[in-house]
Amino acid sequence: MKKIIVLAAAILMPVLMSAQAQINTKKTKIEDFTEKTVKVVLTGNIFFDQSFKDEVQNRWRISPFEFCTLKEFEQIKTDGSYYFLMAVKGQFRKESRPGLTMLSVMKGGAEAGKGISKMLDVVTVPVMSTDDPSGREFVFLPALLDIMQEHILRSMETDVAGYSGLSDSNSNIGQAAKKKIVIAMDDLAENIPEDVLKALEKDGIYAADTDTADEMMMEHAPETAVSYTVYPSDEASGSFCYKMLIDAQTHKLYYFRKHRLSKKFGPGFLLEDLYRIAAR
């Protein structure tokens, strides 16, 4: 009888462990997202908050939402019945201070009592330099909100998306095979040879002045993907540059990569990035 009990336990153990693992996955933890209220935390910066508030009202569609202040966030952040959408300052290990402002969606819960970094991160997207925003963030904010929502829905379906973050979107690059790719001049790394840029035109990749690229984004140019980069204003070694290609019409994210800034690799799309995109 004892042997039978031991055998039964041995058989059930993998099943129980599998069930436990399933319960603890990110996909399971956020399965209630569309049913819960997202508290949109305003920063207190009137200039940013007005645009942020307008775009959320215009574009947020996957869950109920309400606006709140930072003070209110501090009071309710440990409440697991809420998710939070807020601007946070990102600092990497080798940085002396935060250089980027990100938009993050996080789940409330007891862990929040130990700090924002302990909260469950649902999705985070880089938005702008903290110290010296370019102003382009207002052009791309609608697209970034759409990208976040699309990623959340994917993360509710599969843990691969949830744990990969926005890098999971790189699998979309093949869908841009027939798209016109427009790289803003301000988004190009220094010293990209002119002859290389000219040669890339045969692959549908065009360098354009930044105002023209932004105008294409704002006017939802069809069959066109536009570049957007985010990096710290001081460009210090140890920081990162984020590079994105976004469909101007649908806001689909086709490309999302980052590289560490150094004396050798400054901010912007590197030759490596351009060749990756050309191979789409």
C-alpha positions as CSV (number, residue, x, y, z in Angstrom):
1,M,0.0,0.0,0.0
2,K,2.8,2.3,0.9
3,K,4.4,1.6,-2.5
4,I,1.2,2.5,-4.2
5,I,0.9,5.8,-2.4
6,V,4.5,6.7,-3.2
7,L,4.0,5.7,-6.8
8,A,0.8,7.8,-7.0
9,A,2.7,10.8,-5.5
10,A,5.5,10.3,-8.1
11,I,3.0,10.3,-10.9
12,L,1.1,13.4,-9.6
13,M,4.2,15.5,-8.7
14,P,5.0,16.6,-12.3
15,V,1.3,17.4,-12.9
16,L,1.2,19.5,-9.7
17,M,4.4,21.2,-10.5
18,S,3.2,21.9,-14.1
19,A,0.0,23.4,-12.7
20,Q,2.0,25.5,-10.2
21,A,4.3,26.8,-13.0
22,Q,1.3,27.7,-15.1
23,I,-0.3,29.6,-12.3
24,N,2.9,31.7,-11.9
25,T,3.5,32.6,-15.5
26,K,3.2,36.2,-16.7
27,K,0.4,35.2,-19.1
28,T,-1.7,34.0,-16.1
29,K,-0.9,36.9,-13.9
30,I,-2.2,39.4,-16.4
31,E,-5.2,37.4,-17.7
32,D,-7.6,39.8,-16.0
33,F,-6.1,42.9,-17.7
34,T,-9.0,43.7,-19.9
35,E,-11.4,43.5,-17.0
36,K,-9.5,45.7,-14.6
37,T,-9.2,49.5,-14.5
38,V,-6.0,51.1,-15.7
39,K,-5.1,54.1,-13.6
40,V,-3.3,56.5,-15.9
41,V,-0.9,58.4,-13.7
42,L,-0.3,62.1,-14.6
43,T,3.2,63.4,-14.1
44,G,2.4,66.9,-12.9
45,N,4.1,68.4,-15.9
46,I,1.3,70.3,-17.5
47,F,2.8,70.4,-20.9
48,F,3.3,66.7,-21.2
49,D,0.2,65.7,-19.3
50,Q,-2.2,67.5,-21.6
51,S,-0.9,65.6,-24.7
52,F,-0.7,62.4,-22.7
53,K,-4.2,62.7,-21.4
54,D,-5.6,63.5,-24.9
55,E,-3.9,60.6,-26.6
56,V,-5.0,58.1,-23.9
57,Q,-8.6,59.3,-24.2
58,N,-8.3,59.0,-28.0
59,R,-6.5,55.7,-28.3
60,W,-6.8,53.5,-25.2
61,R,-9.3,50.8,-26.0
62,I,-8.4,47.4,-24.4
63,S,-9.6,48.2,-20.8
64,P,-11.4,50.7,-18.7
65,F,-9.2,53.6,-17.5
66,E,-9.2,56.5,-15.1
67,F,-6.7,59.3,-14.5
68,C,-5.0,59.9,-11.2
69,T,-2.2,61.9,-9.7
70,L,1.1,60.7,-8.4
71,K,-0.1,61.2,-4.8
72,E,-3.2,59.0,-5.5
73,F,-0.9,56.4,-7.1
74,E,1.2,56.2,-3.9
75,Q,-2.0,55.6,-2.0
76,I,-3.4,52.8,-4.1
77,K,-0.3,51.2,-5.8
78,T,-0.5,48.1,-3.5
79,D,-4.1,47.4,-4.6
80,G,-4.0,44.4,-6.9
81,S,-7.3,45.3,-8.5
82,Y,-5.6,48.1,-10.5
83,Y,-3.1,48.3,-13.3
84,F,-1.1,51.5,-13.8
85,L,0.1,53.3,-16.9
86,M,2.7,55.9,-16.0
87,A,5.9,57.7,-17.1
88,V,8.9,56.4,-15.3
89,K,12.6,57.3,-15.4
90,G,14.8,54.4,-16.5
91,Q,18.4,54.0,-15.2
92,F,20.8,51.3,-16.3
93,R,23.4,49.8,-14.1
94,K,26.3,51.8,-15.6
95,E,24.5,55.1,-15.7
96,S,25.1,57.7,-13.0
97,R,21.5,59.0,-13.3
98,P,18.3,58.2,-15.2
99,G,18.7,59.2,-18.8
100,L,15.4,58.0,-20.4
101,T,11.7,58.4,-19.7
102,M,9.7,55.3,-20.4
103,L,6.0,54.6,-20.5
104,S,5.2,51.5,-18.4
105,V,2.1,49.5,-17.6
106,M,2.5,47.8,-14.2
107,K,0.2,45.7,-12.0
108,G,-0.6,46.9,-8.5
109,G,0.0,44.6,-5.6
110,A,1.8,44.2,-2.3
111,E,5.2,44.2,-4.0
112,A,4.7,47.9,-4.8
113,G,5.3,48.7,-1.2
114,K,8.9,47.9,-1.8
115,G,9.1,50.3,-4.8
116,I,8.0,50.6,-8.4
117,S,10.9,48.3,-9.6
118,K,9.2,45.4,-7.7
119,M,5.9,45.8,-9.4
120,L,5.0,43.4,-12.2
121,D,6.0,45.0,-15.5
122,V,3.4,44.3,-18.2
123,V,5.1,46.3,-20.9
124,T,7.5,49.2,-21.1
125,V,8.4,51.4,-24.1
126,P,11.0,54.2,-24.3
127,V,9.6,57.6,-25.0
128,M,12.2,60.3,-24.8
129,S,15.4,61.7,-23.3
130,T,14.7,62.7,-19.7
131,D,16.8,65.9,-19.7
132,D,16.4,67.0,-23.3
133,P,13.3,65.8,-25.1
134,S,13.3,66.4,-28.8
135,G,9.6,67.1,-29.2
136,R,9.2,64.1,-31.5
137,E,7.7,62.2,-28.6
138,F,4.4,64.0,-29.2
139,V,4.4,62.8,-32.8
140,F,5.0,59.2,-31.9
141,L,3.0,59.0,-28.6
142,P,-0.2,57.8,-30.4
143,A,1.7,55.0,-32.0
144,L,3.5,54.1,-28.8
145,L,0.2,53.7,-26.9
146,D,-1.1,51.5,-29.7
147,I,2.1,49.4,-29.6
148,M,1.8,48.9,-25.9
149,Q,-1.9,47.7,-26.2
150,E,-1.1,45.3,-29.0
151,H,1.8,43.9,-26.9
152,I,-0.4,43.4,-23.9
153,L,-3.0,41.5,-25.9
154,R,-0.2,39.3,-27.3
155,S,1.2,38.7,-23.8
156,M,-2.3,37.6,-22.6
157,E,-2.1,34.9,-25.3
158,T,1.5,33.7,-25.0
159,D,4.3,33.8,-22.5
160,V,6.8,34.2,-25.3
161,A,5.5,37.7,-26.0
162,G,5.2,38.5,-22.3
163,Y,8.8,37.6,-21.4
164,S,10.4,38.8,-24.7
165,G,9.1,42.3,-24.3
166,L,8.9,44.5,-27.4
167,S,11.7,42.6,-29.0
168,D,9.1,40.0,-29.8
169,S,8.0,42.5,-32.5
170,N,11.1,41.9,-34.6
171,S,9.4,38.9,-36.1
172,N,7.2,41.4,-37.9
173,I,10.0,42.7,-40.1
174,G,9.1,40.3,-42.9
175,Q,5.6,42.0,-43.1
176,A,7.4,45.2,-44.1
177,A,9.0,43.6,-47.1
178,K,7.0,45.8,-49.5
179,K,6.9,48.8,-47.3
180,K,8.8,52.0,-47.9
181,I,11.2,52.5,-45.0
182,V,11.9,56.1,-44.1
183,I,14.8,56.7,-41.7
184,A,14.9,60.3,-40.3
185,M,18.4,61.9,-40.6
186,D,18.4,62.5,-36.8
187,D,17.9,58.8,-36.3
188,L,20.9,57.7,-38.3
189,A,24.2,57.0,-36.6
190,E,27.1,59.3,-37.6
191,N,29.4,58.4,-40.4
192,I,27.0,56.2,-42.4
193,P,28.5,56.5,-45.9
194,E,26.4,58.3,-48.5
195,D,27.1,55.6,-51.1
196,V,25.6,53.1,-48.7
197,L,22.5,55.2,-48.1
198,K,22.1,55.5,-51.9
199,A,22.5,51.8,-52.4
200,L,19.9,51.0,-49.8
201,E,17.3,52.9,-51.8
202,K,17.0,49.8,-54.1
203,D,15.8,47.9,-51.0
204,G,13.2,50.5,-50.3
205,I,15.1,52.3,-47.5
206,Y,15.3,56.1,-47.7
207,A,17.0,58.7,-45.5
208,A,14.8,61.8,-45.1
209,D,15.1,65.0,-43.1
210,T,13.4,64.6,-39.7
211,D,10.6,67.0,-40.4
212,T,9.6,65.1,-43.5
213,A,9.7,61.7,-41.7
214,D,7.6,63.1,-38.8
215,E,5.1,64.5,-41.3
216,M,4.7,61.1,-42.9
217,M,3.9,59.7,-39.4
218,M,1.4,62.4,-38.6
219,E,-0.3,62.1,-41.9
220,H,-0.5,58.3,-41.7
221,A,1.4,57.7,-45.0
222,P,0.2,54.4,-46.5
223,E,2.6,51.5,-47.0
224,T,5.3,53.4,-45.1
225,A,7.3,52.7,-41.9
226,V,9.0,55.5,-40.1
227,S,12.0,55.5,-37.7
228,Y,12.1,56.6,-34.1
229,T,15.1,56.6,-31.8
230,V,15.3,57.3,-28.1
231,Y,18.5,57.8,-26.2
232,P,19.9,60.0,-23.3
233,S,20.9,63.6,-24.1
234,D,24.4,63.1,-22.7
235,E,25.0,59.9,-24.7
236,A,27.2,58.6,-21.9
237,S,28.8,55.2,-22.2
238,G,26.7,52.6,-20.4
239,S,23.5,54.0,-21.6
240,F,21.4,52.5,-24.4
241,C,19.9,53.8,-27.7
242,Y,16.6,52.3,-28.7
243,K,15.6,52.0,-32.4
244,M,12.1,51.5,-33.7
245,L,10.4,51.2,-37.1
246,I,6.7,51.9,-36.9
247,D,4.0,51.7,-39.6
248,A,2.7,55.2,-40.1
249,Q,-0.8,54.0,-40.9
250,T,-1.4,51.0,-38.6
251,H,1.2,51.7,-35.9
252,K,2.5,48.2,-36.2
253,L,6.0,47.8,-34.7
254,Y,8.3,46.2,-37.2
255,Y,11.7,46.7,-35.6
256,F,12.8,47.2,-32.0
257,R,16.4,46.9,-31.0
258,K,18.8,48.6,-28.7
259,H,22.6,49.0,-28.5
260,R,24.9,50.2,-25.7
261,L,26.4,53.6,-26.4
262,S,30.1,53.8,-26.6
263,K,32.9,55.7,-28.3
264,K,32.6,53.2,-31.2
265,F,28.8,53.1,-31.4
266,G,27.0,56.4,-31.0
267,P,23.2,56.9,-31.0
268,G,21.0,56.1,-34.1
269,F,20.5,53.3,-36.5
270,L,23.8,51.6,-37.2
271,L,24.9,50.0,-40.4
272,E,24.1,46.6,-38.9
273,D,20.5,47.8,-38.4
274,L,20.2,49.1,-41.9
275,Y,21.4,45.8,-43.3
276,R,19.0,43.8,-41.1
277,I,16.1,45.9,-42.4
278,A,17.3,45.6,-46.0
279,A,17.2,41.8,-45.6
280,R,13.5,41.8,-44.7
